[in-house]
Amino acid sequence: MATTVLVTGGTGSIGGLLCDYLSKQGLDVTILSRRKRENAKYKTFLWNQHENFIEATAFDKCDYIIHLAGAGIADAAWTAKRKKEILDSRVKTTNLLYDSLASHNHQVKGIISASAVGYYGQVTSEKTFKEDDAPGTDFVASVCKQWEEGVNRFSDLNIRTVNLRIGIVLMRKGGALEKMVQPFQYNVGSALGSGKQFIPWIHITDLQRIILHSINSADMKGPYNCCAPDSADNLKFSKTIAQVLNKKIWLPNVPKFILRMILGERSILVTEGSKVSPEKIIQSGFDFKFTKLKSALHDLLG
């Protein structure tokens, strides 16, 4: 009998590709969604965090939960309302899953949840962060910390917990890369801020493979950094994009204050960043397919 996974966030850009990937690997894929969709690829169960509701049969045949749900961190200005939405969309949905499993019979063996390298804080330093480092103190770090704490509670239900601290996911459509590439396509691309801030990144294919690896590796528990071994600061990233697109960088770096004017508090997402070590996920037996930034970008932009 095939393994059945229940995916939250399965209709998003990353989640949709993941569902297709897992299905091709022979898993039975179901999703949780706020609304039913006509001609949906995958069996859909309804849920609503605001009403504390999950369709009763969602967990009947579920072996693993893949928890990707969450409002986009960079999609809108960080007003007080938006910050609450970002936090609640992660923590309240996690608590809803927990409460539903705690009150129903189920066969769930594990939950593999998204988190982010933002757990360590948006800082630029010489430090390479590992999983046992303390969380940062800024907004994104706080969100990640509370999200992971919610996921870790599932161990009380004898459910294996894995928190994937994901870097910038590189993919053809949607996500950060599409926005990063646009200025270069119009010959106005340049590095941002100091250019010294690191961008921990991962190719979408490797993220999908890591999630499957997390399902199949019964000894995997706790946090894992999900980013490629090839550390790249913003300047290197910008130069590599230009090279792959056969463009030249002729403009100076975009100053921090300009980015702050445009993006507000969110600008910290693009002006700060440190290296993050993927050693723990490699030691778990995972082998990256895309280890170098240039080859990843060639695959996606070529």
Helices and strands as residue ranges (DSSP letters): E 4-8, H 13-24, E 28-33, E 43-48, G 49-51, E 53-54, G 56-59, E 64-67, H 80-102, E 110-116, G 117-120, E 128-129, H 139-152, G 153-157, E 160-166, E 168-170, H 175-185, E 201-203, H 204-216, E 222-226, H 234-244, H 256-263, G 264-267, H 268-271, E 275-276, H 279-283, H 293-301
